[in-house]
Amino acid sequence: MLTVIICTYNRAKYIGPLLESIAANDLAKNEYEIVLVDNNCTDNTREVCEAFAKANPDVKFRYTTEPEQGLSAARNRGIKEAKGETIVYVDDDALVDPHYLSDYTNWFAAHPETMACGGPIEPLYETQEPEWMTPYTKALLTAWMNYGDKVREYPRGRFPGGGNAAYRKCVFDKVGLFNTELGRKGNSLTASEEKDIFDKMQTLGMQVLYLPWPVLHHIIPQAKLEPDYFERVTTQIGISERRRTLALGRTKYLQRLFSEAVKWAGTLVLWLRYALQGQHEKGDKLILFRRNVTHGLLSKAE
């Protein structure tokens, strides 16, 4: 059986359509369950979920709560609640395609060597994509991810997006649960908890693959395209990476600083390319992105 885990914090607006898109999947209802983890919502999330459960009695749906604030804590609660051998995390502000669940189920059934996999994440803008958007800023702000139409390993340093990732449940018996010192908490935008898990999986030689079929559509409100959000999320990336690498040792942190210097070189090349094309705003946004990440990496503020 497959367990779909949805961790949510005050996203009642999106939960109903997401649940309906899962219920509309072609996988037989007795082959999956939905576990929704309420991470201290103060909106009408519970009422929306109760309405869904009443309207879809054939769907195995469980509503649970996690009092410890934080996405990692909520994800861990979902693992503990899950009855399925396979776990799929789905973002609470998204929609899934009709074959989404069967794509993951069929792959894991046919490929016992695969321990985790992920699929494409496509942005679904509530307004429109800004002119300054590039593939790099799109990946940052919308979690956009697409590595083509063939099954493959992820490019070096890449891994499934947290909002569209599937694991064999036994993975967590071997690598441990999500680090609750990492990941988003309430309105905080810290991250790196998925990277921490996939780094551990890589160390153990576990196979993690990109599948082109299970597509997730990530809803992007205008608020995520505003300067304030950009400033906060980019700075928090650096802070998260500082926490993650220092937890692994001083050497790992120094290695991350070196990779940041390399990324600066690449960013400057891209800035020059966009400048020569007369697209200064795109290049300037990338410089701001890199500056804020570096600031977070060097910041000692917790």
TIBAVEX-710845 format. One record per residue (C-alpha): chain; residue number from 1; x, y, z. Coordinates in steps of 0.02 Angstrom, whole numbers, plus 50000, padded with zeros to 5 digits. Each point is the difference from the previous one (the first is absolute). Layout:
N
<rokol=A, voro=NUM, u=X, v=Y, w=Z> .
...
% end
This chain:
302
<rokol=A, voro=1, u=50000, v=50000, w=50000> .
<rokol=A, voro=2, u=50050, v=50180, w=49970> .
<rokol=A, voro=3, u=49982, v=50140, w=50128> .
<rokol=A, voro=4, u=49980, v=50179, w=49939> .
<rokol=A, voro=5, u=50060, v=50120, w=50135> .
<rokol=A, voro=6, u=49945, v=50182, w=49996> .
<rokol=A, voro=7, u=50077, v=50113, w=50131> .
<rokol=A, voro=8, u=49906, v=50163, w=50015> .
<rokol=A, voro=9, u=50003, v=50166, w=50090> .
<rokol=A, voro=10, u=49859, v=50124, w=49962> .
<rokol=A, voro=11, u=49972, v=49953, w=49818> .
<rokol=A, voro=12, u=49812, v=49964, w=50009> .
<rokol=A, voro=13, u=49977, v=50092, w=49835> .
<rokol=A, voro=14, u=50098, v=49866, w=49907> .
<rokol=A, voro=15, u=49967, v=49842, w=50100> .
<rokol=A, voro=16, u=49828, v=49962, w=49927> .
<rokol=A, voro=17, u=50052, v=50003, w=49816> .
<rokol=A, voro=18, u=50158, v=49901, w=50041> .
<rokol=A, voro=19, u=49903, v=49862, w=50088> .
<rokol=A, voro=20, u=49877, v=49992, w=49856> .
<rokol=A, voro=21, u=50142, v=49984, w=49874> .
<rokol=A, voro=22, u=50069, v=49853, w=50099> .
<rokol=A, voro=23, u=49829, v=49918, w=50014> .
<rokol=A, voro=24, u=49980, v=50017, w=49811> .
<rokol=A, voro=25, u=50155, v=49892, w=49971> .
<rokol=A, voro=26, u=49984, v=49835, w=49906> .
<rokol=A, voro=27, u=50079, v=49896, w=50140> .
<rokol=A, voro=28, u=49872, v=49889, w=50087> .
<rokol=A, voro=29, u=49940, v=50076, w=50162> .
<rokol=A, voro=30, u=50051, v=49846, w=50101> .
<rokol=A, voro=31, u=50181, v=50020, w=49942> .
<rokol=A, voro=32, u=50034, v=50167, w=50085> .
<rokol=A, voro=33, u=49962, v=50107, w=50150> .
<rokol=A, voro=34, u=50014, v=50187, w=50032> .
<rokol=A, voro=35, u=50074, v=50061, w=50164> .
<rokol=A, voro=36, u=49982, v=50186, w=50028> .
<rokol=A, voro=37, u=50108, v=50074, w=50138> .
<rokol=A, voro=38, u=49932, v=50161, w=50073> .
<rokol=A, voro=39, u=50150, v=50096, w=50067> .
<rokol=A, voro=40, u=49903, v=50120, w=50114> .
<rokol=A, voro=41, u=49887, v=50077, w=49868> .
<rokol=A, voro=42, u=49895, v=50148, w=50059> .
<rokol=A, voro=43, u=49890, v=50010, w=49844> .
<rokol=A, voro=44, u=49857, v=49884, w=49947> .
<rokol=A, voro=45, u=50111, v=49858, w=49940> .
<rokol=A, voro=46, u=49910, v=49873, w=50111> .
<rokol=A, voro=47, u=49829, v=50049, w=49932> .
<rokol=A, voro=48, u=50060, v=49984, w=49820> .
<rokol=A, voro=49, u=50072, v=49828, w=50036> .
<rokol=A, voro=50, u=49842, v=49941, w=50088> .
<rokol=A, voro=51, u=49898, v=50055, w=49849> .
<rokol=A, voro=52, u=50116, v=49903, w=49885> .
<rokol=A, voro=53, u=49991, v=49843, w=50107> .
<rokol=A, voro=54, u=49810, v=50008, w=50002> .
<rokol=A, voro=55, u=49991, v=50024, w=49811> .
<rokol=A, voro=56, u=50127, v=49861, w=49966> .
<rokol=A, voro=57, u=49960, v=49855, w=50119> .
<rokol=A, voro=58, u=50091, v=49878, w=49885> .
<rokol=A, voro=59, u=50167, v=50089, w=50027> .
<rokol=A, voro=60, u=50105, v=49944, w=50149> .
<rokol=A, voro=61, u=50029, v=50170, w=50079> .
<rokol=A, voro=62, u=50073, v=50037, w=50171> .
<rokol=A, voro=63, u=50019, v=50170, w=50081> .
<rokol=A, voro=64, u=50134, v=50015, w=50133> .
<rokol=A, voro=65, u=50089, v=50142, w=50089> .
<rokol=A, voro=66, u=50181, v=50037, w=50044> .
<rokol=A, voro=67, u=50018, v=50126, w=50142> .
<rokol=A, voro=68, u=50187, v=50027, w=49973> .
<rokol=A, voro=69, u=50011, v=50142, w=49876> .
<rokol=A, voro=70, u=50100, v=49965, w=49844> .
<rokol=A, voro=71, u=49991, v=49910, w=49834> .
<rokol=A, voro=72, u=50128, v=49870, w=50052> .
<rokol=A, voro=73, u=49901, v=49957, w=50156> .
<rokol=A, voro=74, u=49841, v=49987, w=49897> .
<rokol=A, voro=75, u=50087, v=49888, w=49873> .
<rokol=A, voro=76, u=50061, v=49888, w=50139> .
<rokol=A, voro=77, u=49824, v=49988, w=50070> .
<rokol=A, voro=78, u=49941, v=49945, w=49828> .
<rokol=A, voro=79, u=50131, v=49862, w=49994> .
<rokol=A, voro=80, u=49945, v=49936, w=50170> .
<rokol=A, voro=81, u=49817, v=50002, w=49947> .
<rokol=A, voro=82, u=50028, v=49920, w=49829> .
<rokol=A, voro=83, u=49938, v=49823, w=49970> .
<rokol=A, voro=84, u=50068, v=49988, w=49824> .
<rokol=A, voro=85, u=50166, v=49925, w=49947> .
<rokol=A, voro=86, u=50022, v=50150, w=49884> .
<rokol=A, voro=87, u=49987, v=50181, w=50056> .
<rokol=A, voro=88, u=49965, v=50145, w=49883> .
<rokol=A, voro=89, u=50014, v=50179, w=50063> .
<rokol=A, voro=90, u=49889, v=50125, w=49910> .
<rokol=A, voro=91, u=50006, v=50188, w=50032> .
<rokol=A, voro=92, u=49843, v=50075, w=50075> .
<rokol=A, voro=93, u=49987, v=50134, w=49864> .
<rokol=A, voro=94, u=50003, v=49889, w=49847> .
<rokol=A, voro=95, u=49900, v=49891, w=49881> .
<rokol=A, voro=96, u=50048, v=49829, w=49931> .
<rokol=A, voro=97, u=49969, v=49915, w=49832> .
<rokol=A, voro=98, u=49875, v=49855, w=49985> .
<rokol=A, voro=99, u=50137, v=49868, w=49984> .
<rokol=A, voro=100, u=50108, v=50072, w=50139> .
<rokol=A, voro=101, u=49974, v=49863, w=50130> .
<rokol=A, voro=102, u=50004, v=49854, w=49878> .
<rokol=A, voro=103, u=50162, v=50065, w=49923> .
<rokol=A, voro=104, u=50088, v=49988, w=50167> .
<rokol=A, voro=105, u=49915, v=49837, w=50051> .
<rokol=A, voro=106, u=50042, v=49912, w=49836> .
<rokol=A, voro=107, u=50181, v=50057, w=50002> .
<rokol=A, voro=108, u=50037, v=49942, w=50177> .
<rokol=A, voro=109, u=49913, v=49834, w=49968> .
<rokol=A, voro=110, u=50105, v=49966, w=49845> .
<rokol=A, voro=111, u=50166, v=50067, w=50065> .
<rokol=A, voro=112, u=50042, v=49937, w=50175> .
<rokol=A, voro=113, u=50174, v=50080, w=49988> .
<rokol=A, voro=114, u=49925, v=50176, w=49997> .
<rokol=A, voro=115, u=49989, v=50071, w=50176> .
<rokol=A, voro=116, u=49934, v=50174, w=49958> .
<rokol=A, voro=117, u=49948, v=50100, w=49849> .
<rokol=A, voro=118, u=49923, v=50165, w=49951> .
<rokol=A, voro=119, u=49911, v=50078, w=49853> .
<rokol=A, voro=120, u=49981, v=50166, w=49910> .
<rokol=A, voro=121, u=49935, v=50152, w=50091> .
<rokol=A, voro=122, u=49917, v=50130, w=49889> .
<rokol=A, voro=123, u=49947, v=50173, w=50062> .
<rokol=A, voro=124, u=49817, v=50047, w=49988> .
<rokol=A, voro=125, u=49996, v=50190, w=50017> .
<rokol=A, voro=126, u=49849, v=50085, w=50075> .
<rokol=A, voro=127, u=50054, v=50157, w=49907> .
<rokol=A, voro=128, u=50140, v=49988, w=49870> .
<rokol=A, voro=129, u=50185, v=49964, w=49991> .
<rokol=A, voro=130, u=50104, v=50161, w=50023> .
<rokol=A, voro=131, u=50118, v=50056, w=49862> .
<rokol=A, voro=132, u=50152, v=49985, w=50114> .
<rokol=A, voro=133, u=49973, v=49814, w=50026> .
<rokol=A, voro=134, u=50140, v=49883, w=49943> .
<rokol=A, voro=135, u=50014, v=49810, w=50018> .
<rokol=A, voro=136, u=50106, v=50031, w=50155> .
<rokol=A, voro=137, u=49879, v=50117, w=50089> .
<rokol=A, voro=138, u=49853, v=49893, w=49943> .
<rokol=A, voro=139, u=50075, v=49849, w=50087> .
<rokol=A, voro=140, u=50024, v=50104, w=50157> .
<rokol=A, voro=141, u=49830, v=50084, w=50010> .
<rokol=A, voro=142, u=49884, v=49870, w=49925> .
<rokol=A, voro=143, u=50097, v=49837, w=50033> .
<rokol=A, voro=144, u=49995, v=49974, w=49811> .
<rokol=A, voro=145, u=50089, v=49840, w=49951> .
<rokol=A, voro=146, u=50003, v=49908, w=49835> .
<rokol=A, voro=147, u=50141, v=49888, w=49941> .
<rokol=A, voro=148, u=49919, v=49941, w=49839> .
<rokol=A, voro=149, u=49890, v=49858, w=49941> .
<rokol=A, voro=150, u=50108, v=49850, w=50047> .
<rokol=A, voro=151, u=50037, v=49908, w=50162> .
<rokol=A, voro=152, u=50172, v=50051, w=50061> .
<rokol=A, voro=153, u=50108, v=50032, w=50150> .
<rokol=A, voro=154, u=49994, v=50176, w=50066> .
<rokol=A, voro=155, u=50140, v=50118, w=49944> .
<rokol=A, voro=156, u=50142, v=50013, w=50124> .
<rokol=A, voro=157, u=49949, v=50098, w=50153> .
<rokol=A, voro=158, u=49814, v=49989, w=49957> .
<rokol=A, voro=159, u=49861, v=49897, w=50079> .
<rokol=A, voro=160, u=49809, v=49986, w=49997> .
<rokol=A, voro=161, u=49903, v=50155, w=50047> .
<rokol=A, voro=162, u=49927, v=49985, w=50174> .
<rokol=A, voro=163, u=49823, v=50029, w=49937> .
<rokol=A, voro=164, u=50007, v=49855, w=49876> .
<rokol=A, voro=165, u=50105, v=49861, w=50073> .
<rokol=A, voro=166, u=49968, v=49816, w=50030> .
<rokol=A, voro=167, u=50094, v=49882, w=50116> .
<rokol=A, voro=168, u=49993, v=49821, w=50055> .
<rokol=A, voro=169, u=49953, v=50016, w=50183> .
<rokol=A, voro=170, u=50146, v=49890, w=50051> .
<rokol=A, voro=171, u=50119, v=50140, w=49944> .
<rokol=A, voro=172, u=49963, v=50092, w=50161> .
<rokol=A, voro=173, u=50043, v=49847, w=50104> .
<rokol=A, voro=174, u=50174, v=50010, w=49924> .
<rokol=A, voro=175, u=50036, v=50187, w=49990> .
<rokol=A, voro=176, u=49890, v=50066, w=50140> .
<rokol=A, voro=177, u=49861, v=50127, w=49997> .
<rokol=A, voro=178, u=50003, v=50180, w=49938> .
<rokol=A, voro=179, u=50110, v=50117, w=50103> .
<rokol=A, voro=180, u=49882, v=50114, w=50095> .
<rokol=A, voro=181, u=50135, v=50133, w=50012> .
<rokol=A, voro=182, u=49981, v=50020, w=49812> .
<rokol=A, voro=183, u=49849, v=50040, w=49892> .
<rokol=A, voro=184, u=49864, v=50130, w=50007> .
<rokol=A, voro=185, u=49918, v=50047, w=50164> .
<rokol=A, voro=186, u=49842, v=50103, w=49994> .
<rokol=A, voro=187, u=50042, v=50151, w=49893> .
<rokol=A, voro=188, u=50188, v=49966, w=50005> .
<rokol=A, voro=189, u=50073, v=49951, w=49830> .
<rokol=A, voro=190, u=50147, v=49892, w=50056> .
<rokol=A, voro=191, u=50029, v=49841, w=49901> .
<rokol=A, voro=192, u=50130, v=49863, w=49961> .
<rokol=A, voro=193, u=49910, v=49859, w=50092> .
<rokol=A, voro=194, u=49973, v=49901, w=49839> .
<rokol=A, voro=195, u=50182, v=50026, w=49948> .
<rokol=A, voro=196, u=50053, v=49930, w=50168> .
<rokol=A, voro=197, u=49898, v=49840, w=49969> .
<rokol=A, voro=198, u=50062, v=49977, w=49822> .
<rokol=A, voro=199, u=50181, v=50028, w=50052> .
<rokol=A, voro=200, u=49981, v=49858, w=50125> .
<rokol=A, voro=201, u=49919, v=49890, w=49868> .
<rokol=A, voro=202, u=50142, v=50036, w=49879> .
<rokol=A, voro=203, u=50128, v=49953, w=50133> .
<rokol=A, voro=204, u=49914, v=49830, w=50016> .
<rokol=A, voro=205, u=49995, v=49976, w=49812> .
<rokol=A, voro=206, u=49810, v=50005, w=49987> .
<rokol=A, voro=207, u=49928, v=50025, w=49826> .
<rokol=A, voro=208, u=49901, v=50163, w=49976> .
<rokol=A, voro=209, u=49924, v=50030, w=49828> .
<rokol=A, voro=210, u=49909, v=50135, w=49903> .
<rokol=A, voro=211, u=49837, v=49941, w=49920> .
<rokol=A, voro=212, u=49925, v=50109, w=49863> .
<rokol=A, voro=213, u=49819, v=49946, w=50023> .
<rokol=A, voro=214, u=49936, v=50047, w=50175> .
<rokol=A, voro=215, u=49977, v=50187, w=49973> .
<rokol=A, voro=216, u=49956, v=50118, w=50142> .
<rokol=A, voro=217, u=49932, v=50174, w=49963> .
<rokol=A, voro=218, u=50058, v=50123, w=50134> .
<rokol=A, voro=219, u=49883, v=50147, w=50024> .
<rokol=A, voro=220, u=50095, v=50165, w=50009> .
<rokol=A, voro=221, u=49910, v=50153, w=50073> .
<rokol=A, voro=222, u=50059, v=50176, w=49963> .
<rokol=A, voro=223, u=50071, v=50013, w=50177> .
<rokol=A, voro=224, u=50139, v=49877, w=49953> .
<rokol=A, voro=225, u=50054, v=50115, w=49859> .
<rokol=A, voro=226, u=50019, v=50156, w=50107> .
<rokol=A, voro=227, u=50171, v=50073, w=50050> .
<rokol=A, voro=228, u=49975, v=49967, w=50186> .
<rokol=A, voro=229, u=49970, v=49814, w=49974> .
<rokol=A, voro=230, u=50151, v=49988, w=49884> .
<rokol=A, voro=231, u=50109, v=50085, w=50130> .
<rokol=A, voro=232, u=49943, v=49886, w=50140> .
<rokol=A, voro=233, u=50006, v=49834, w=49908> .
<rokol=A, voro=234, u=50173, v=50028, w=49925> .
<rokol=A, voro=235, u=50075, v=50052, w=50166> .
<rokol=A, voro=236, u=49920, v=49850, w=50087> .
<rokol=A, voro=237, u=50079, v=49883, w=49873> .
<rokol=A, voro=238, u=50171, v=50057, w=50059> .
<rokol=A, voro=239, u=49952, v=49987, w=50184> .
<rokol=A, voro=240, u=49932, v=49824, w=49972> .
<rokol=A, voro=241, u=50157, v=49945, w=49910> .
<rokol=A, voro=242, u=50107, v=50071, w=50141> .
<rokol=A, voro=243, u=49902, v=49898, w=50128> .
<rokol=A, voro=244, u=50001, v=49842, w=49897> .
<rokol=A, voro=245, u=50185, v=50000, w=49960> .
<rokol=A, voro=246, u=50060, v=50054, w=50172> .
<rokol=A, voro=247, u=49899, v=49856, w=50073> .
<rokol=A, voro=248, u=50107, v=49886, w=49892> .
<rokol=A, voro=249, u=50163, v=50081, w=50054> .
<rokol=A, voro=250, u=50108, v=50151, w=49967> .
<rokol=A, voro=251, u=50077, v=49921, w=49846> .
<rokol=A, voro=252, u=49830, v=49981, w=49917> .
<rokol=A, voro=253, u=49963, v=50183, w=50034> .
<rokol=A, voro=254, u=50164, v=50055, w=49923> .
<rokol=A, voro=255, u=49965, v=49891, w=49849> .
<rokol=A, voro=256, u=49830, v=50085, w=49983> .
<rokol=A, voro=257, u=50084, v=50171, w=50006> .
<rokol=A, voro=258, u=50117, v=49945, w=49861> .
<rokol=A, voro=259, u=49853, v=49942, w=49894> .
<rokol=A, voro=260, u=49919, v=50169, w=50032> .
<rokol=A, voro=261, u=50152, v=50085, w=49925> .
<rokol=A, voro=262, u=49984, v=49889, w=49847> .
<rokol=A, voro=263, u=49815, v=50045, w=49987> .
<rokol=A, voro=264, u=50047, v=50185, w=50007> .
<rokol=A, voro=265, u=50111, v=49975, w=49848> .
<rokol=A, voro=266, u=49856, v=49918, w=49907> .
<rokol=A, voro=267, u=49880, v=50137, w=50054> .
<rokol=A, voro=268, u=50115, v=50136, w=49935> .
<rokol=A, voro=269, u=50012, v=49911, w=49832> .
<rokol=A, voro=270, u=49811, v=49990, w=49989> .
<rokol=A, voro=271, u=49983, v=50184, w=50051> .
<rokol=A, voro=272, u=50117, v=50049, w=49859> .
<rokol=A, voro=273, u=49904, v=49894, w=49875> .
<rokol=A, voro=274, u=49834, v=50078, w=50048> .
<rokol=A, voro=275, u=50079, v=50174, w=49997> .
<rokol=A, voro=276, u=50063, v=49973, w=49823> .
<rokol=A, voro=277, u=49824, v=49945, w=49951> .
<rokol=A, voro=278, u=49928, v=50160, w=50075> .
<rokol=A, voro=279, u=49910, v=49902, w=50137> .
<rokol=A, voro=280, u=50078, v=50090, w=50147> .
<rokol=A, voro=281, u=49857, v=49963, w=50121> .
<rokol=A, voro=282, u=50024, v=49812, w=49980> .
<rokol=A, voro=283, u=50185, v=50012, w=50036> .
<rokol=A, voro=284, u=49978, v=50119, w=50146> .
<rokol=A, voro=285, u=49876, v=49881, w=50081> .
<rokol=A, voro=286, u=50128, v=49860, w=49992> .
<rokol=A, voro=287, u=50131, v=50110, w=50082> .
<rokol=A, voro=288, u=49876, v=50041, w=50139> .
<rokol=A, voro=289, u=49961, v=49815, w=50018> .
<rokol=A, voro=290, u=50184, v=49955, w=50021> .
<rokol=A, voro=291, u=50036, v=50147, w=50116> .
<rokol=A, voro=292, u=49861, v=49952, w=50119> .
<rokol=A, voro=293, u=50048, v=49815, w=50004> .
<rokol=A, voro=294, u=50180, v=50048, w=50039> .
<rokol=A, voro=295, u=49942, v=50118, w=50136> .
<rokol=A, voro=296, u=49899, v=49861, w=50079> .
<rokol=A, voro=297, u=50147, v=49879, w=49989> .
<rokol=A, voro=298, u=50113, v=50122, w=50091> .
<rokol=A, voro=299, u=49871, v=50059, w=50125> .
<rokol=A, voro=300, u=50014, v=49936, w=50178> .
<rokol=A, voro=301, u=49824, v=50055, w=50041> .
<rokol=A, voro=302, u=49885, v=49854, w=50038> .
% end
